[in-house]
Structure formats: structure tokens, C-alpha cells
Amino acid sequence: MKLNFRLIIFALAILFGVAFSAPSLLQLDKGAKITLGLDLQGGLHMLLGVKTEEALKSRLKSVAASIKHFSDRNDILIEDLAASEEQVRFSLLDSDDAKAMDEMLGKIEGLTLRKEGEVYALGFGEEAVAALKNKAIEQAIETIRNRLDQFGLAEPTVARQGEEKILVELPGIKSAADEQRARELISRAAKLELMAVDEERAMRVYQMSPAEAAQFGDLILDDAEREGVKHLVREIPILDGAMLTDASVGFNQNNEPIINFSLNSEGAQIFGDFTGRNVGKRLAVVLDGKVMSDPVINERIGGGAGQISGRYTVASANDLAIALRSGALLAPIEMLEKRSVGPSLGADSIQASLVALVGGFVLVMGFMIVYYRAAGVIANIALVVNLFLILAVMALFGATLTLPGMAGIVLTVGMAVDANVIITERIRELLREGSTIHKAIEEGYANAMRAILDANITTLIAAVVLYVYGSGAVKGFAITISIGILASMLTAILGTHGIYEMIESKIQQRKNVGFWFGVSKGA
């Protein structure tokens, strides 16, 4: 018996597999562990729709706000500034200001400009609208993912489904309260706007209709806390949440939770200019279309910081701060499908999968021992190490194990033993032809290598394609198959070859190839 480099690598692989799979198998407190997917530990499955048409309206309002700030800051007189569902319109009172206004508007990407005298009509072309809608979906995916990460959920799945749908899977959501919090956090627009109160007509708000308010460039908004209370604000916001840089939970003098927010340099400048020009007037803090507060401006507010107050609990204030920090959704989200997977169903899935895995494992190992004798035992050693390696790599990289993933492990068991079958059959063929033990082993591995590589590489390519273009459970299947293929290449080719090299002298001494390979030499 002698050591060789293949055997040393195989021994290191065994140590690696056992060490890194132990925390998952034994459920130890320390060490990286495999995360169970939605179908194994229970949780929440949702299919969301994105109302992309709303993204265009929001973008047009943002353009109108930029025009308002630019004209105020540069003393450019405009009137009748209004944002509809398809365009922004306003009139320029002094034609000498047209050049400066045109230069400013020309910097807005995708904007189309039509002028009729001093009247401006602004919109977006078809390509710009399509790009804006696509951006709304991509931004929604990123925003939802950021919110869930900050919420503290392990391994949430957020992926695009079709053109305008988003798949969200949240493993570990078990209580109704957690489900409700997660749903609210995902669907909340978290659109923050600072809007000027129309002081001139504010007292008439209860006698005005929305249509009449629109004639004056106003909106009628409900109060967030007081039922029946309404506010009349200017339709074009002073600034919006796109200029927000941070939001955190704080406490006021009564020890009640509030949200402190800060703005970027542009937002701080706009905020400072507006408050400086409107001392003594009110500023409405609007969140998702409802007025949170409308404090009187006592002095110019510099520094770009503000507060949102309301009847918050610490948990709800924290959720709102998370939503604000992760960014407002460009378009509203709607629930298209919701399905809860209970933990008991997940436990049943684990049990059924384990029965399939253990049953298949035992049958394969039994067949290998009966048919290939000692060679079958060596193949089984490689099979066990292969399983440990799969679990170890998944745990090390924090991969999520799903039900299809467990099916992938079962399939990998068959694929791993297939390599050993090919190798052993090649060795048996050479022994029947009268080759020596050494020649049969070396040429058996050499002859089997091409068939093993061809089969494994083609399967690996298919697994990579599944991972790239699949989602959710499909990715889990692709991951386990890929890891299993790479592990089987190490154990079946390198590991077993190293074992044969170590015991080759003993095989030659005993000269009982029937015991070692299940075949009679020269038969």
C-alpha cells in the first residue's frame, strides 16, 4: 500500500466535505448551514403585477417640479404649469427666457418638446416610454429585494416573471403578522413628496370638487391621521423622494417614534430656497398620497433635513424608514397571486425527499457491491464523499436547498455512480482480454475518461442554462446538479483512481480479480 497525490487530494476532499456539511446535518449552532427553501420550510409565494403606466405620470410630475424650481431660481416667469397623464404644459411669459429654458429641457433624456408660440408641450416618445416602463419593473425588483434584505428575511427570491410580473418567495414566513408586515413592506409605494399648501383657497377645500381644484393647479388630499380632514395642495411637488438619501427612526419630545430624513445636495438646495421664500406659509409632507403633517414654515430651513411624524409604533416606523431608504417604487404594485406554504407541508416534503434519497442511495450501493464486489465498495465510498461535498459546498456558499434541489441530489447519485460503472466495465473488459492488473486499471481510466467527460460537460452546460434563464426552484435544481457533477468528477475519477493505486500491490498479490472486480480473468 502506498500514498499518491490522487489519494491525498481525495482525503482532503473528505475532510472538507465532512467539516462543512456537519453544521447542516447535525444542526450545530456554529458554522455555515444550508438554508431551506420555501417548499421545505414553508413561507409565502406571491406573484406581483407592476402598473407601468403610472411610472410615466410620476416622471412627468417630476419634470414639472424641475421646471418649477428652475424658473423660480432663475426668475423666469411661467404660468399654467400642469402635468397630465401624457404631457407637461406651461406658458413662458417672456420670450427672452426661451433659450435658457430650452437648454434646461434639452438635458432631460428622452423628452420631446413641442412649442406653439410661447406655449410648451412636453412628453416622451415611444422608445422613451418603453424604456421608462422597463426601468420601473427593474427598479421595483431591486427596491423590493433591498427592502426584504433590510427586513431581515433569509434568502428571499425576487425575480422577473414575463414582461410585467415579479415573483417573490419568502421562506420562513410562518405567522399571519409576519406575512402582513412583509406584504405591506413590498407593496408600499413609499413615495415622499413635499408640497406647498394653497393658502389662498385652503379654506374652501371642503366646498371644492377635484375637478375645480385641478383648474387652479391643485390637488385635494386626505389627512393620514384624521378621518374626514382634507388638504388643498399645489399639484406640482416642490421635491420628491428621489432626492432622499437617508431615513431613520427617531423619537420626539414625547418619546413617540418619528422618521428623520435627509436630502441630497440638489434637494437641500430646493428645500432651502422654497422655505426661504415662503416663511409664514405651510408645507405639506405627503406620503403615498396622504398628508402626514402641514407645519408652518417659521424660517429658512437649510441642511436638507426633515421629519415625518404620525401615530407610529416602533415597528411600523422602522418599516417605513426601510421603505424610504430603499427608494420609492416608480409604479404601483398589485397582488396577482398569493400562496402560503405551511411548515407542516414543508416537513412532509423533506421526509418524502429523504425517503427517496436514502432509498435510492441504498439500492444503488447494494447493486454496486453485489455486481462489482470490492470495486463496488470503492465506488460507494466515492458516492458517500460526493454527497458530503455537495452539502458542504452548498453550506459554504449559503445556497438555498429546495425540493427540486433535493431531486437534483437524488439524480446526482445516479450520475456519480454512472462514472464508476463506466470505469469498472472498462477495467473488466481489459482483464477479460488478459491484461495485467496495472495495465487494466490505467487503460480503464484512460478509455473511460472521454465518455465521462462528454456526458458530464453536456449535463453541466444544460444546468448552467437552467440557472441563467430559470428562476426560483429551477435555479435550486440547477445548482445541486452543477455541484454534484463537479464533485462526482473529483470523487469518481480522481478519488477511486487514487484508491486503486494504493491497493494495486495487494490486488496483484491475491490474484482474485473476481473478488476485486466481479469478473474472472480471461473469461
ZINORTA-V222451 format. One record per residue. N is the residue number from 1. RES is the residue in one small letter. PHI is phi in whole degrees, 0 to 359 (* if undefined). Layout:
BEGIN
n:N res:RES phi:PHI
n:N res:RES phi:PHI
END
This chain:
BEGIN
n:1 res:m phi:*
n:2 res:k phi:220
n:3 res:l phi:281
n:4 res:n phi:212
n:5 res:f phi:296
n:6 res:r phi:295
n:7 res:l phi:292
n:8 res:i phi:296
n:9 res:i phi:298
n:10 res:f phi:297
n:11 res:a phi:296
n:12 res:l phi:295
n:13 res:a phi:296
n:14 res:i phi:297
n:15 res:l phi:298
n:16 res:f phi:298
n:17 res:g phi:298
n:18 res:v phi:293
n:19 res:a phi:296
n:20 res:f phi:270
n:21 res:s phi:268
n:22 res:a phi:303
n:23 res:p phi:302
n:24 res:s phi:284
n:25 res:l phi:289
n:26 res:l phi:261
n:27 res:q phi:54
n:28 res:l phi:284
n:29 res:d phi:290
n:30 res:k phi:262
n:31 res:g phi:99
n:32 res:a phi:289
n:33 res:k phi:233
n:34 res:i phi:287
n:35 res:t phi:270
n:36 res:l phi:278
n:37 res:g phi:283
n:38 res:l phi:303
n:39 res:d phi:285
n:40 res:l phi:256
n:41 res:q phi:247
n:42 res:g phi:86
n:43 res:g phi:155
n:44 res:l phi:235
n:45 res:h phi:245
n:46 res:m phi:225
n:47 res:l phi:243
n:48 res:l phi:251
n:49 res:g phi:252
n:50 res:v phi:248
n:51 res:k phi:278
n:52 res:t phi:295
n:53 res:e phi:295
n:54 res:e phi:288
n:55 res:a phi:296
n:56 res:l phi:295
n:57 res:k phi:299
n:58 res:s phi:297
n:59 res:r phi:294
n:60 res:l phi:295
n:61 res:k phi:295
n:62 res:s phi:294
n:63 res:v phi:297
n:64 res:a phi:298
n:65 res:a phi:296
n:66 res:s phi:295
n:67 res:i phi:297
n:68 res:k phi:298
n:69 res:h phi:294
n:70 res:f phi:297
n:71 res:s phi:292
n:72 res:d phi:295
n:73 res:r phi:289
n:74 res:n phi:253
n:75 res:d phi:54
n:76 res:i phi:263
n:77 res:l phi:273
n:78 res:i phi:228
n:79 res:e phi:214
n:80 res:d phi:58
n:81 res:l phi:288
n:82 res:a phi:210
n:83 res:a phi:244
n:84 res:s phi:260
n:85 res:e phi:287
n:86 res:e phi:236
n:87 res:q phi:203
n:88 res:v phi:244
n:89 res:r phi:235
n:90 res:f phi:197
n:91 res:s phi:245
n:92 res:l phi:263
n:93 res:l phi:280
n:94 res:d phi:238
n:95 res:s phi:295
n:96 res:d phi:294
n:97 res:d phi:271
n:98 res:a phi:298
n:99 res:k phi:298
n:100 res:a phi:297
n:101 res:m phi:293
n:102 res:d phi:296
n:103 res:e phi:296
n:104 res:m phi:296
n:105 res:l phi:292
n:106 res:g phi:293
n:107 res:k phi:277
n:108 res:i phi:274
n:109 res:e phi:295
n:110 res:g phi:82
n:111 res:l phi:283
n:112 res:t phi:255
n:113 res:l phi:239
n:114 res:r phi:231
n:115 res:k phi:242
n:116 res:e phi:236
n:117 res:g phi:71
n:118 res:e phi:259
n:119 res:v phi:266
n:120 res:y phi:258
n:121 res:a phi:234
n:122 res:l phi:244
n:123 res:g phi:204
n:124 res:f phi:232
n:125 res:g phi:289
n:126 res:e phi:300
n:127 res:e phi:296
n:128 res:a phi:294
n:129 res:v phi:295
n:130 res:a phi:298
n:131 res:a phi:294
n:132 res:l phi:294
n:133 res:k phi:294
n:134 res:n phi:296
n:135 res:k phi:296
n:136 res:a phi:298
n:137 res:i phi:290
n:138 res:e phi:297
n:139 res:q phi:293
n:140 res:a phi:297
n:141 res:i phi:298
n:142 res:e phi:294
n:143 res:t phi:294
n:144 res:i phi:298
n:145 res:r phi:298
n:146 res:n phi:297
n:147 res:r phi:295
n:148 res:l phi:291
n:149 res:d phi:298
n:150 res:q phi:287
n:151 res:f phi:292
n:152 res:g phi:101
n:153 res:l phi:279
n:154 res:a phi:273
n:155 res:e phi:53
n:156 res:p phi:289
n:157 res:t phi:254
n:158 res:v phi:228
n:159 res:a phi:215
n:160 res:r phi:288
n:161 res:q phi:231
n:162 res:g phi:73
n:163 res:e phi:277
n:164 res:e phi:230
n:165 res:k phi:238
n:166 res:i phi:230
n:167 res:l phi:266
n:168 res:v phi:233
n:169 res:e phi:235
n:170 res:l phi:237
n:171 res:p phi:294
n:172 res:g phi:90
n:173 res:i phi:279
n:174 res:k phi:243
n:175 res:s phi:264
n:176 res:a phi:296
n:177 res:a phi:293
n:178 res:d phi:296
n:179 res:e phi:298
n:180 res:q phi:297
n:181 res:r phi:298
n:182 res:a phi:295
n:183 res:r phi:296
n:184 res:e phi:295
n:185 res:l phi:294
n:186 res:i phi:289
n:187 res:s phi:274
n:188 res:r phi:293
n:189 res:a phi:291
n:190 res:a phi:54
n:191 res:k phi:269
n:192 res:l phi:265
n:193 res:e phi:224
n:194 res:l phi:254
n:195 res:m phi:232
n:196 res:a phi:281
n:197 res:v phi:281
n:198 res:d phi:281
n:199 res:e phi:297
n:200 res:e phi:294
n:201 res:r phi:242
n:202 res:a phi:302
n:203 res:m phi:290
n:204 res:r phi:264
n:205 res:v phi:302
n:206 res:y phi:281
n:207 res:q phi:260
n:208 res:m phi:261
n:209 res:s phi:265
n:210 res:p phi:304
n:211 res:a phi:294
n:212 res:e phi:294
n:213 res:a phi:297
n:214 res:a phi:296
n:215 res:q phi:296
n:216 res:f phi:264
n:217 res:g phi:75
n:218 res:d phi:243
n:219 res:l phi:232
n:220 res:i phi:257
n:221 res:l phi:242
n:222 res:d phi:281
n:223 res:d phi:281
n:224 res:a phi:287
n:225 res:e phi:252
n:226 res:r phi:258
n:227 res:e phi:293
n:228 res:g phi:89
n:229 res:v phi:275
n:230 res:k phi:237
n:231 res:h phi:229
n:232 res:l phi:252
n:233 res:v phi:235
n:234 res:r phi:291
n:235 res:e phi:298
n:236 res:i phi:276
n:237 res:p phi:292
n:238 res:i phi:290
n:239 res:l phi:202
n:240 res:d phi:230
n:241 res:g phi:294
n:242 res:a phi:296
n:243 res:m phi:264
n:244 res:l phi:282
n:245 res:t phi:249
n:246 res:d phi:201
n:247 res:a phi:211
n:248 res:s phi:214
n:249 res:v phi:275
n:250 res:g phi:225
n:251 res:f phi:224
n:252 res:n phi:275
n:253 res:q phi:294
n:254 res:n phi:266
n:255 res:n phi:62
n:256 res:e phi:259
n:257 res:p phi:296
n:258 res:i phi:225
n:259 res:i phi:246
n:260 res:n phi:268
n:261 res:f phi:230
n:262 res:s phi:228
n:263 res:l phi:246
n:264 res:n phi:286
n:265 res:s phi:298
n:266 res:e phi:295
n:267 res:g phi:297
n:268 res:a phi:297
n:269 res:q phi:294
n:270 res:i phi:298
n:271 res:f phi:298
n:272 res:g phi:295
n:273 res:d phi:298
n:274 res:f phi:294
n:275 res:t phi:295
n:276 res:g phi:293
n:277 res:r phi:276
n:278 res:n phi:234
n:279 res:v phi:298
n:280 res:g phi:94
n:281 res:k phi:258
n:282 res:r phi:257
n:283 res:l phi:239
n:284 res:a phi:269
n:285 res:v phi:266
n:286 res:v phi:249
n:287 res:l phi:233
n:288 res:d phi:52
n:289 res:g phi:81
n:290 res:k phi:234
n:291 res:v phi:278
n:292 res:m phi:280
n:293 res:s phi:196
n:294 res:d phi:221
n:295 res:p phi:291
n:296 res:v phi:280
n:297 res:i phi:278
n:298 res:n phi:270
n:299 res:e phi:198
n:300 res:r phi:297
n:301 res:i phi:253
n:302 res:g phi:261
n:303 res:g phi:90
n:304 res:g phi:66
n:305 res:a phi:236
n:306 res:g phi:204
n:307 res:q phi:227
n:308 res:i phi:239
n:309 res:s phi:246
n:310 res:g phi:177
n:311 res:r phi:273
n:312 res:y phi:260
n:313 res:t phi:270
n:314 res:v phi:299
n:315 res:a phi:294
n:316 res:s phi:291
n:317 res:a phi:295
n:318 res:n phi:295
n:319 res:d phi:297
n:320 res:l phi:294
n:321 res:a phi:298
n:322 res:i phi:299
n:323 res:a phi:298
n:324 res:l phi:291
n:325 res:r phi:297
n:326 res:s phi:282
n:327 res:g phi:103
n:328 res:a phi:285
n:329 res:l phi:284
n:330 res:l phi:292
n:331 res:a phi:221
n:332 res:p phi:296
n:333 res:i phi:252
n:334 res:e phi:234
n:335 res:m phi:277
n:336 res:l phi:263
n:337 res:e phi:205
n:338 res:k phi:223
n:339 res:r phi:217
n:340 res:s phi:260
n:341 res:v phi:249
n:342 res:g phi:286
n:343 res:p phi:298
n:344 res:s phi:291
n:345 res:l phi:295
n:346 res:g phi:297
n:347 res:a phi:297
n:348 res:d phi:296
n:349 res:s phi:296
n:350 res:i phi:299
n:351 res:q phi:296
n:352 res:a phi:296
n:353 res:s phi:293
n:354 res:l phi:296
n:355 res:v phi:299
n:356 res:a phi:295
n:357 res:l phi:294
n:358 res:v phi:294
n:359 res:g phi:299
n:360 res:g phi:296
n:361 res:f phi:298
n:362 res:v phi:296
n:363 res:l phi:296
n:364 res:v phi:296
n:365 res:m phi:296
n:366 res:g phi:297
n:367 res:f phi:299
n:368 res:m phi:298
n:369 res:i phi:291
n:370 res:v phi:295
n:371 res:y phi:274
n:372 res:y phi:249
n:373 res:r phi:56
n:374 res:a phi:297
n:375 res:a phi:298
n:376 res:g phi:294
n:377 res:v phi:296
n:378 res:i phi:297
n:379 res:a phi:297
n:380 res:n phi:293
n:381 res:i phi:300
n:382 res:a phi:297
n:383 res:l phi:294
n:384 res:v phi:295
n:385 res:v phi:297
n:386 res:n phi:302
n:387 res:l phi:294
n:388 res:f phi:298
n:389 res:l phi:296
n:390 res:i phi:301
n:391 res:l phi:296
n:392 res:a phi:295
n:393 res:v phi:294
n:394 res:m phi:297
n:395 res:a phi:293
n:396 res:l phi:298
n:397 res:f phi:264
n:398 res:g phi:66
n:399 res:a phi:290
n:400 res:t phi:261
n:401 res:l phi:266
n:402 res:t phi:249
n:403 res:l phi:298
n:404 res:p phi:298
n:405 res:g phi:297
n:406 res:m phi:294
n:407 res:a phi:296
n:408 res:g phi:296
n:409 res:i phi:294
n:410 res:v phi:301
n:411 res:l phi:294
n:412 res:t phi:296
n:413 res:v phi:303
n:414 res:g phi:294
n:415 res:m phi:291
n:416 res:a phi:295
n:417 res:v phi:287
n:418 res:d phi:298
n:419 res:a phi:297
n:420 res:n phi:294
n:421 res:v phi:297
n:422 res:i phi:299
n:423 res:i phi:298
n:424 res:t phi:295
n:425 res:e phi:294
n:426 res:r phi:296
n:427 res:i phi:296
n:428 res:r phi:297
n:429 res:e phi:299
n:430 res:l phi:291
n:431 res:l phi:295
n:432 res:r phi:296
n:433 res:e phi:279
n:434 res:g phi:96
n:435 res:s phi:292
n:436 res:t phi:288
n:437 res:i phi:301
n:438 res:h phi:300
n:439 res:k phi:294
n:440 res:a phi:296
n:441 res:i phi:293
n:442 res:e phi:294
n:443 res:e phi:287
n:444 res:g phi:299
n:445 res:y phi:292
n:446 res:a phi:297
n:447 res:n phi:290
n:448 res:a phi:279
n:449 res:m phi:302
n:450 res:r phi:297
n:451 res:a phi:297
n:452 res:i phi:293
n:453 res:l phi:297
n:454 res:d phi:303
n:455 res:a phi:294
n:456 res:n phi:289
n:457 res:i phi:293
n:458 res:t phi:296
n:459 res:t phi:293
n:460 res:l phi:295
n:461 res:i phi:300
n:462 res:a phi:298
n:463 res:a phi:295
n:464 res:v phi:296
n:465 res:v phi:298
n:466 res:l phi:300
n:467 res:y phi:292
n:468 res:v phi:292
n:469 res:y phi:259
n:470 res:g phi:271
n:471 res:s phi:212
n:472 res:g phi:58
n:473 res:a phi:296
n:474 res:v phi:298
n:475 res:k phi:298
n:476 res:g phi:300
n:477 res:f phi:296
n:478 res:a phi:295
n:479 res:i phi:296
n:480 res:t phi:294
n:481 res:i phi:296
n:482 res:s phi:296
n:483 res:i phi:298
n:484 res:g phi:297
n:485 res:i phi:296
n:486 res:l phi:296
n:487 res:a phi:294
n:488 res:s phi:292
n:489 res:m phi:298
n:490 res:l phi:289
n:491 res:t phi:282
n:492 res:a phi:286
n:493 res:i phi:268
n:494 res:l phi:282
n:495 res:g phi:295
n:496 res:t phi:292
n:497 res:h phi:298
n:498 res:g phi:297
n:499 res:i phi:295
n:500 res:y phi:298
n:501 res:e phi:297
n:502 res:m phi:291
n:503 res:i phi:256
n:504 res:e phi:301
n:505 res:s phi:296
n:506 res:k phi:293
n:507 res:i phi:298
n:508 res:q phi:293
n:509 res:q phi:293
n:510 res:r phi:284
n:511 res:k phi:55
n:512 res:n phi:251
n:513 res:v phi:292
n:514 res:g phi:297
n:515 res:f phi:292
n:516 res:w phi:279
n:517 res:f phi:233
n:518 res:g phi:71
n:519 res:v phi:212
n:520 res:s phi:267
n:521 res:k phi:300
n:522 res:g phi:83
n:523 res:a phi:287
END
